[in-house]
């Protein structure tokens, strides 16, 4: 069904020519972006502006959508029940009042572990087990289940340790062996060293980003990430060989729009293809678990299923059944069962204010209309 995504030729179905025009009108070439859309299993849009469609770029929290597929795969195999308590699979997690937290709660940002009180370092976030050990030994920052807040980086450590306890593999290893590798899709959780020369680091935004209030939980959680991005590219840990090869499961993914779209098209099986993840599990994971004020992001409305982000009035990326994730620089990957759409966008320059690139909304509306 898929190849390497190689070749520099962009393609657009005649039905979707309007999408290409809109994309090039809204996204300047110096922002360097890629867009790929599948409808009912067929690629209908494959365009890039200012950059090769094969270039490899960071897609930040879109990584969570890939990690979600690993979790879902374990559910399909009968090895994981998300309604079970985490301690069934990871006994040490139950320390300091966390023994009743379910896997579902942990994977929908309800566990109260967006960070430790001391604050994890970048090195601890980018370790197979250390960050998870420190989070397991922490008491929640709020009563689990009473509220939710975006576990921006920590959910990667929590997911990976859960996968390791069940399978004996890190989430990156599992994703590579069971999903990405067989597809040969260019969407990596851990970029091989031989591909580093193709990597294009992010570009700074044209407008300054807003700074979180000094007393906010957002500053505590995001500070280590923001501080790294503020450094020069050649000194930036987030673009270093160590970081790229590790592939932090919550925010360290690297690839292109073609690769991301191939993975989600495989997972959903839209168009009558054999789905890589059962429709029942994807339906379950895309059910809203939390909706409303986000304690960490301080967003007035945010919504998550099990790992997957859900559309809201601030992020209208699809119908109520749609699921996926956006990333810090503006990247977006989602699937919408209504229309059987898979949408993948990766951008090199940070868009303002961060997260889903707002310029995409008109493009997404057009795709839904044409589909």
Secondary structure, DSSP 8 states (H G I E B T S, - for coil): ------SS--EE-GGGHHHHHHHHHHS-GGG-EEEEEEETTEEEEEEEESS-TT-EEEEETTHHHHHHHHHHHHHHTTS--TTSBGGGT-GGGGTTTTTT-BHHHHTTT-SS-SS-SS---HHHHTSSSHHHHHHHTS--SS-TTS-----TTHHHHHHHHHHHHHHSS-HHHHHIIIIIHHHT-SEESS--GGGGGGEE--B--SS------TTSHHHHHHHHHHHHHTS-GGG-GGGSHHHHHH--TTT-EEE-HHHHHHHHHHHH-TTT---SS-HHHHHHHTS--EEE--TTT--SSEEESSSSB---SS---S-TT-EEEE-TTS-EEEEETTTTEEEEEEESB--SSSSS-TTHHHHHHHHHHH-
